[in-house]
Amino acid sequence: MPPHLRPLLAAPLLAAAPAHAEPKKGLFFQLKRDSANVEGVYFVGGYTPAQIVSLMRAYCMGGKIGEFAHVGKARKRRGQVLQKFQTTCAGGKIDLPDGFNGKTTAFEIEYITEGQYAGKHLVEITGSDGLGNIVHKIETTTP
């Protein structure tokens, strides 16, 4: 192969190499209407445990969160490191938004870097109205 063609053949290989993914600032947790226990997962390198507790305060009665604990070892998925956690809403039953009357409600919080919600912590709340219909709400929050 002529030496002047070697860089041209190597360029597509470099472009195909996976880039190192920046850690996302995101977490997922679920709250049950009849339980103070909270289970979730977050991206390691994104939110810190202290930030997670701060973000969750808005969704627990009285803003009281119990001890934050990691569950198992962190695992790598799709270029991101995920860590399971558990805690409690120490103030008692959860404070769900209006219309969320099902047994379990899921919360996904992510720091958005571009678009309509750039620079904000976007919260997507998904649950049920208690009659079998899905209820979905999007709001922003601050830690």
C-alpha positions, 0 to 999 in steps of 0.5 A: 500500500502506498504510504500516502494512502495509509492515513486515509485508511486509518481515519475511518477506524478512528472514527468508529472507535467508541468515545469515552462517555461523560457521566450523566447527571441522572437518577431513577427511583420509585416510591410506593404509596404504602411504604417509606422505602425508596429504591433507585439507581444513579449514574456514578460520576454524575450526581453525588449521594448528597445531591441525590438526597437533596433532589429527593427531599421534594418527594418525601413527606416533610422532606425527611430522607433516611440513611442513603446506602449503596446496594451491591457493586456498581455496574457498567452499562452502555458506557455508563457506570450505574449504582443501585441505592436505597433509602427511606422517606423518613417523614413517613408516606410519600408526598405524590403530585395530584392525580397520582393515586396508583401504588407505585410512582417512578421518578427520573431526574436528569440535569439537562445541558441543551434545549428547552430545559438547558441548565435545569434538573428535569423531573419526569414522574410516571405513575397511575391514577389508580384506575389503570390510566397512566399519569405523566408529569414533567417539572423542574427542580433544584437540589 
